[in-house]
Amino acid sequence: MRGALSSPAHVLDGRPGHTRAVTRAFRQLAVVEAVSWLLLIVATIVKYAQGSQTAVHILGPVHGALFVGYVVLALLLRPRLRWGTRTTLVVLVESVLPGGGFLAARRRDLRDLRGPRPA
């Protein structure tokens, strides 16, 4: 019997409704990651302008965790959304650009995911 967390494949098990839910989670995570990146940039400016490191010490690990989640979900969505190498690279590069998550969240292939609705 397979364990609930035996592999990342359980996240996208082929059910259309499940894929929609993970896609929605990715879009939301992309926005939160973008906001955290912008806040981290502001915190870094404050750190050097005023010598206060508190915000960087808090936002750094938070942003890092959100970034890792973004990358993992993007790679898990790749086969379900049939992203090619170029599309995948664009989505991953968007996570590195300040505010790029806003672009990722607005991708048409993430907004227009269609399929039969679960009963």
Residue frames as a rotation matrix with the C-alpha (Angstrom) as fourth column:
MET 1
0.580 0.814 0.000 0.00
0.814 -0.580 0.000 0.00
0.000 0.000 -1.000 0.00
ARG 2
-0.229 -0.659 0.717 1.33
0.653 -0.650 -0.389 3.39
0.722 0.379 0.579 -0.98
GLY 3
-0.332 0.033 -0.943 1.80
0.857 -0.406 -0.316 6.00
-0.393 -0.913 0.107 1.77
ALA 4
0.687 0.718 -0.115 0.06
0.628 -0.666 -0.403 9.35
-0.366 0.205 -0.908 1.49
LEU 5
0.780 -0.456 -0.429 3.35
-0.490 -0.871 0.034 11.18
-0.389 0.184 -0.903 1.01
SER 6
0.492 -0.606 0.624 5.36
0.428 0.793 0.433 8.50
-0.758 0.054 0.650 -0.75
SER 7
-0.493 -0.666 0.560 6.12
0.841 -0.201 0.502 10.70
-0.222 0.718 0.659 -3.76
PRO 8
-0.749 0.190 -0.634 5.37
-0.152 -0.982 -0.114 14.14
-0.644 0.011 0.765 -5.16
ALA 9
-0.915 0.399 -0.068 3.14
0.015 0.202 0.979 12.49
0.404 0.895 -0.191 -7.78
HIS 10
-0.425 0.806 -0.411 0.31
0.905 0.361 -0.227 12.28
-0.035 -0.469 -0.883 -5.23
VAL 11
-0.560 0.190 -0.806 -0.08
0.132 -0.941 -0.313 16.05
-0.818 -0.281 0.502 -5.48
LEU 12
-0.236 0.449 -0.862 -1.25
-0.919 -0.390 0.049 15.81
-0.315 0.804 0.505 -9.09
ASP 13
-0.562 0.011 0.827 -3.06
-0.108 0.990 -0.087 12.54
-0.820 -0.139 -0.555 -9.40
GLY 14
-0.959 0.107 0.262 -4.80
0.280 0.217 0.935 13.31
0.043 0.970 -0.238 -12.69
ARG 15
-0.041 0.989 -0.143 -8.17
0.965 0.002 -0.264 14.42
-0.261 -0.149 -0.954 -11.36
PRO 16
-0.149 -0.010 0.989 -9.19
0.652 -0.753 0.091 17.63
0.743 0.658 0.119 -13.17
GLY 17
0.801 0.518 0.299 -10.55
0.112 -0.621 0.776 19.22
0.588 -0.588 -0.556 -10.00
HIS 18
0.689 -0.630 -0.357 -7.38
0.572 0.171 0.803 18.38
-0.445 -0.757 0.478 -8.14
THR 19
-0.252 -0.784 0.567 -5.23
0.965 -0.247 0.087 19.93
0.072 0.569 0.819 -10.87
ARG 20
0.235 0.429 0.872 -7.38
0.356 -0.873 0.334 23.07
0.904 0.232 -0.358 -10.70
ALA 21
0.975 0.163 -0.153 -6.92
0.190 -0.250 0.949 23.25
0.117 -0.954 -0.275 -6.92
VAL 22
0.273 -0.950 -0.152 -3.13
0.795 0.133 0.592 22.88
-0.542 -0.282 0.792 -7.16
THR 23
-0.262 -0.312 0.913 -3.04
0.841 -0.538 0.057 25.44
0.473 0.783 0.403 -9.98
ARG 24
0.635 0.558 0.534 -5.05
0.181 -0.779 0.600 27.87
0.751 -0.284 -0.596 -7.85
ALA 25
0.856 -0.388 -0.341 -2.66
0.382 0.031 0.924 27.25
-0.348 -0.921 0.175 -4.93
PHE 26
-0.093 -0.933 0.349 0.31
0.976 -0.017 0.216 27.92
-0.196 0.361 0.912 -7.24
ARG 27
0.025 0.169 0.985 -1.19
0.551 -0.824 0.127 31.22
0.834 0.540 -0.114 -8.42
GLN 28
0.921 0.349 0.172 -1.80
0.039 -0.522 0.852 32.31
0.387 -0.779 -0.494 -4.83
LEU 29
0.587 -0.779 -0.219 1.69
0.620 0.259 0.741 31.23
-0.520 -0.571 0.635 -3.79
ALA 30
-0.105 -0.624 0.775 3.17
0.950 -0.293 -0.106 33.16
0.293 0.725 0.623 -6.74
VAL 31
0.420 0.337 0.843 1.54
0.154 -0.942 0.299 36.37
0.894 0.004 -0.448 -5.51
VAL 32
0.998 -0.052 -0.020 2.57
0.015 -0.105 0.994 35.83
-0.053 -0.993 -0.104 -1.89
GLU 33
0.327 -0.937 0.120 6.13
0.871 0.348 0.346 34.97
-0.366 -0.009 0.930 -2.99
ALA 34
-0.034 -0.300 0.953 6.29
0.727 -0.662 -0.182 38.15
0.686 0.687 0.240 -5.09
VAL 35
0.749 0.354 0.560 5.09
-0.105 -0.772 0.627 40.28
0.654 -0.528 -0.541 -2.18
SER 36
0.884 -0.445 -0.142 7.60
0.284 0.271 0.920 38.65
-0.371 -0.853 0.366 0.17
TRP 37
0.088 -0.873 0.480 10.40
0.996 0.068 -0.060 39.30
0.020 0.483 0.875 -2.34
LEU 38
0.134 0.026 0.991 9.48
0.345 -0.938 -0.022 42.98
0.929 0.344 -0.134 -2.61
LEU 39
0.940 0.224 0.259 9.22
-0.166 -0.363 0.917 43.30
0.299 -0.905 -0.304 1.19
LEU 40
0.625 -0.775 -0.095 12.62
0.680 0.481 0.553 41.64
-0.383 -0.410 0.827 1.55
ILE 41
-0.062 -0.620 0.782 14.12
0.841 -0.455 -0.294 44.19
0.538 0.639 0.549 -0.86
VAL 42
0.475 0.306 0.825 12.62
-0.119 -0.907 0.405 47.04
0.872 -0.290 -0.395 1.19
ALA 43
0.994 -0.102 -0.042 13.89
0.063 0.217 0.974 45.41
-0.090 -0.971 0.222 4.41
THR 44
0.289 -0.945 0.153 17.37
0.953 0.299 0.046 45.16
-0.089 0.133 0.987 2.91
ILE 45
-0.005 -0.226 0.974 17.32
0.422 -0.883 -0.203 48.85
0.906 0.411 0.100 1.99
VAL 46
0.784 0.348 0.513 16.22
-0.308 -0.501 0.809 49.69
0.539 -0.793 -0.285 5.54
LYS 47
0.815 -0.528 -0.238 18.96
0.559 0.611 0.560 47.43
-0.150 -0.590 0.794 6.90
TYR 48
-0.109 -0.939 0.326 21.66
0.977 -0.161 -0.137 49.40
0.181 0.304 0.935 5.12
ALA 49
-0.016 0.159 0.987 20.05
0.207 -0.965 0.159 52.81
0.978 0.207 -0.018 5.60
GLN 50
0.460 0.341 0.820 19.25
-0.652 -0.497 0.573 52.49
0.602 -0.798 -0.007 9.30
GLY 51
-0.591 -0.806 0.039 21.24
-0.648 0.445 -0.618 49.48
0.480 -0.390 -0.785 10.46
SER 52
-0.075 0.659 0.749 18.12
-0.842 0.361 -0.402 47.54
-0.535 -0.660 0.527 11.51
GLN 53
-0.782 -0.347 -0.517 18.41
-0.584 0.697 0.416 43.87
0.216 0.627 -0.748 10.58
THR 54
-0.583 0.574 0.575 15.27
-0.315 0.493 -0.811 42.56
-0.749 -0.654 -0.106 12.27
ALA 55
0.426 0.837 -0.344 13.03
-0.652 0.020 -0.758 42.61
-0.627 0.548 0.554 9.19
VAL 56
0.061 -0.487 -0.871 15.66
-0.906 0.339 -0.253 40.86
0.418 0.805 -0.421 7.06
HIS 57
-0.877 -0.419 0.234 16.09
-0.480 0.753 -0.450 38.16
0.012 -0.507 -0.862 9.70
ILE 58
-0.269 0.868 0.418 12.33
-0.223 0.366 -0.903 37.55
-0.937 -0.336 0.095 9.65
LEU 59
0.575 0.612 -0.543 11.56
-0.605 -0.129 -0.786 38.00
-0.551 0.780 0.296 5.96
GLY 60
-0.284 -0.786 -0.549 14.62
-0.959 0.223 0.177 36.16
-0.017 0.577 -0.817 4.63
PRO 61
-0.932 -0.081 0.354 13.61
-0.130 0.985 -0.116 32.66
-0.340 -0.155 -0.928 5.79
VAL 62
0.006 0.997 0.082 9.92
0.003 0.082 -0.997 33.31
-1.000 0.006 -0.003 5.04
HIS 63
0.435 0.109 -0.894 10.71
-0.822 -0.358 -0.444 34.35
-0.369 0.927 -0.066 1.48
GLY 64
-0.616 -0.755 -0.226 13.10
-0.786 0.572 0.234 31.40
-0.048 0.322 -0.946 1.12
ALA 65
-0.683 0.436 0.586 10.39
0.109 0.854 -0.508 28.91
-0.722 -0.283 -0.631 2.09
LEU 66
0.399 0.871 -0.286 7.88
-0.159 -0.242 -0.957 30.55
-0.903 0.427 0.042 -0.26
PHE 67
0.091 -0.472 -0.877 10.43
-0.977 -0.214 0.014 30.49
-0.195 0.855 -0.480 -3.09
VAL 68
-0.887 -0.423 0.184 11.12
-0.400 0.904 0.148 26.78
-0.229 0.058 -0.972 -2.59
GLY 69
-0.275 0.876 0.395 7.36
0.224 0.458 -0.860 26.08
-0.935 -0.147 -0.323 -2.55
TYR 70
0.445 0.391 -0.806 6.94
-0.598 -0.540 -0.592 28.07
-0.667 0.745 -0.006 -5.78
VAL 71
-0.356 -0.685 -0.636 9.66
-0.935 0.252 0.252 26.10
-0.012 0.684 -0.730 -7.55
VAL 72
-0.888 0.040 0.458 8.35
-0.068 0.974 -0.218 22.73
-0.454 -0.225 -0.862 -6.32
LEU 73
0.070 0.991 0.113 4.76
0.145 0.102 -0.984 23.49
-0.987 0.085 -0.136 -7.36
ALA 74
0.303 -0.010 -0.953 5.91
-0.841 -0.472 -0.263 24.83
-0.447 0.881 -0.152 -10.74
LEU 75
-0.682 -0.642 -0.351 7.82
-0.731 0.618 0.289 21.61
0.031 0.453 -0.891 -11.41
LEU 76
-0.732 0.491 0.473 4.87
0.190 0.814 -0.550 19.49
-0.655 -0.312 -0.688 -10.27
LEU 77
0.293 0.890 -0.349 2.46
-0.132 -0.324 -0.937 21.41
-0.947 0.320 0.023 -12.51
ARG 78
-0.403 -0.569 -0.717 4.73
-0.732 -0.269 0.625 21.17
-0.549 0.777 -0.309 -15.56
PRO 79
-0.993 -0.006 0.115 3.56
0.064 0.799 0.598 17.74
-0.095 0.601 -0.793 -16.82
ARG 80
-0.307 0.952 -0.001 -0.12
0.723 0.233 -0.650 18.34
-0.619 -0.200 -0.760 -15.97
LEU 81
0.477 0.471 -0.742 -0.23
-0.041 -0.832 -0.554 21.65
-0.878 0.294 -0.378 -17.84
ARG 82
0.594 -0.306 0.744 2.04
0.769 0.487 -0.414 20.30
-0.236 0.818 0.524 -20.59
TRP 83
0.818 -0.416 -0.397 4.60
-0.392 -0.909 0.143 23.05
-0.420 0.038 -0.907 -20.19
GLY 84
0.753 -0.658 0.016 7.60
0.385 0.421 -0.821 22.71
0.533 0.625 0.570 -22.46
THR 85
0.003 -0.863 -0.505 11.13
1.000 0.017 -0.024 23.54
0.030 -0.505 0.863 -21.39
ARG 86
-0.655 -0.265 0.708 10.82
0.390 -0.921 0.016 27.17
0.648 0.286 0.706 -22.50
THR 87
0.276 0.851 0.446 7.57
-0.142 -0.423 0.895 27.77
0.950 -0.311 0.004 -20.59
THR 88
0.722 -0.055 -0.690 8.97
0.634 0.451 0.628 26.10
0.276 -0.891 0.360 -17.49
LEU 89
-0.350 -0.929 -0.118 12.10
0.926 -0.324 -0.195 28.24
0.143 -0.177 0.974 -17.63
VAL 90
-0.438 0.270 0.858 10.01
0.065 -0.942 0.329 31.40
0.897 0.200 0.395 -18.04
VAL 91
0.670 0.742 -0.014 7.89
0.016 0.005 1.000 30.49
0.742 -0.670 -0.008 -15.00
LEU 92
0.497 -0.557 -0.665 11.03
0.867 0.355 0.349 29.76
0.042 -0.750 0.660 -12.96
VAL 93
-0.588 -0.709 0.389 12.76
0.699 -0.688 -0.195 32.99
0.406 0.157 0.900 -14.06
GLU 94
0.052 0.697 0.715 9.63
-0.009 -0.715 0.699 34.92
0.999 -0.043 -0.031 -13.06
SER 95
0.813 0.251 -0.526 10.17
0.473 0.242 0.847 33.71
0.340 -0.937 0.077 -9.50
VAL 96
-0.066 -0.937 -0.343 13.64
0.993 -0.097 0.074 35.29
-0.103 -0.336 0.936 -9.43
LEU 97
-0.561 -0.082 0.824 12.56
0.395 -0.901 0.179 38.70
0.728 0.426 0.538 -10.74
PRO 98
-0.902 0.289 -0.321 11.23
0.186 -0.411 -0.892 41.11
-0.390 -0.865 0.317 -8.11
GLY 99
-0.239 0.913 -0.330 7.46
-0.629 -0.404 -0.664 41.06
-0.740 0.050 0.671 -8.59
GLY 100
-0.738 -0.126 -0.663 7.74
-0.647 0.409 0.643 38.31
0.190 0.904 -0.383 -11.20
GLY 101
-0.887 0.452 0.095 5.28
0.361 0.807 -0.466 36.15
-0.288 -0.379 -0.879 -9.30
PHE 102
-0.142 0.852 -0.503 2.58
-0.246 -0.523 -0.816 38.62
-0.959 0.008 0.284 -10.29
LEU 103
-0.259 -0.027 -0.965 3.35
-0.964 -0.060 0.260 37.79
-0.065 0.998 -0.010 -13.93
ALA 104
-0.960 -0.140 -0.241 3.26
-0.160 0.985 0.066 34.07
0.228 0.102 -0.968 -13.23
ALA 105
-0.657 0.754 0.023 -0.10
0.266 0.260 -0.928 34.33
-0.705 -0.604 -0.371 -11.46
ARG 106
0.086 0.712 -0.697 -1.60
-0.514 -0.567 -0.643 36.07
-0.853 0.414 0.317 -14.49
ARG 107
-0.884 -0.443 -0.147 -0.47
-0.362 0.453 0.814 33.45
-0.294 0.773 -0.562 -17.02
ARG 108
-0.121 0.887 -0.446 -3.35
-0.980 -0.034 0.198 32.49
0.160 0.461 0.873 -19.28
ASP 109
-0.190 0.023 -0.981 -2.59
-0.239 0.969 0.069 28.77
0.952 0.248 -0.179 -18.99
LEU 110
-0.917 -0.096 -0.388 -3.03
0.341 0.318 -0.885 29.06
0.208 -0.943 -0.259 -15.22
ARG 111
-0.722 0.683 -0.114 -6.22
-0.492 -0.621 -0.610 31.15
-0.487 -0.384 0.784 -15.37
ASP 112
-0.014 0.758 -0.652 -8.06
-0.999 0.018 0.041 29.31
0.043 0.652 0.757 -18.13
LEU 113
-0.947 -0.320 0.034 -7.68
-0.322 0.942 -0.091 25.79
-0.003 -0.097 -0.995 -16.81
ARG 114
-0.003 0.988 -0.152 -10.82
-0.994 0.014 0.111 24.01
0.112 0.151 0.982 -17.96
GLY 115
-0.877 -0.193 -0.440 -12.11
-0.198 0.980 -0.036 20.54
0.438 0.055 -0.897 -17.52
PRO 116
0.025 0.940 -0.341 -15.09
0.200 0.329 0.923 18.63
0.979 -0.092 -0.180 -16.20
ARG 117
-0.178 0.021 0.984 -16.24
-0.838 -0.527 -0.141 19.82
0.515 -0.850 0.112 -12.81
PRO 118
-0.959 -0.152 -0.241 -16.18
-0.008 0.860 -0.511 17.22
0.284 -0.488 -0.825 -10.03
ALA 119
-0.158 0.976 -0.149 -19.61
0.180 0.176 0.968 15.89
0.971 0.126 -0.203 -9.13
